[in-house]
Amino acid sequence: MSRLILFNKPYGVLSQFTDRGSESERATLSDHIKIPGVYPAGRLDRDSEGLLLLTDDGRLQARIAEPKHKMPKSYLVQVEGDIGGDALGQLRKGVRLKDGITMPAEAERIADPELWPRDPPVRFRKSVPDCWIKLTIREGRNRQVRRMTAAVGFPTLRLVRWSIGDWAVEGLAPGEWRQIEV
């Protein structure tokens, strides 16, 4: 049996167990997970939150992380502005980025989700509206979701990975994790 850990990575935590080369100590996975022999299956940027999977099984890690397997990853994304059908349509078709056109994504506007508060909170400006979308992608380019929303004119304010494949962060508070057998 393989171990799989579902971890709700808090904002500001690195998706690695050590922080080499940094002059100031930054939070890492070792501040939250004390299980030897497990490694992240993919990454989640320091300024993103939500589901990070860790496993002790190299094959499972590859199936989750490698883009060739096209495992869907869903994100709840707070964007600056009032996104509409044109921008969502562009996301659904694929967006031109500096490293090429993205694969088509599933994109829909959603009601404000009930999430944990972020620390630090997202900057609020009365004169600039914001809204939420759910975006599902099947590739994993560096900072892809942020670059996609910016490319269609709606910069990302907050990014929460909600699910990878059939696994979701639901029910886990930031910094909490749950182990399942696969």
Secondary structure, DSSP 8 states (H G I E B T S, - for coil): --EEEEEEE-TT--SSS--TT-SS----GGGT---TT-EESS---TT-EEEEEEES-HHHHHHHH-GGG---EEEEEEEES---HHHHHHHHH--EETTEE----EEEEE--------SS-----TTS-EEEEEEEES---TTHHHHHHHHTT--EEEEEEEEETTEE-TT--TT-EEEEE-
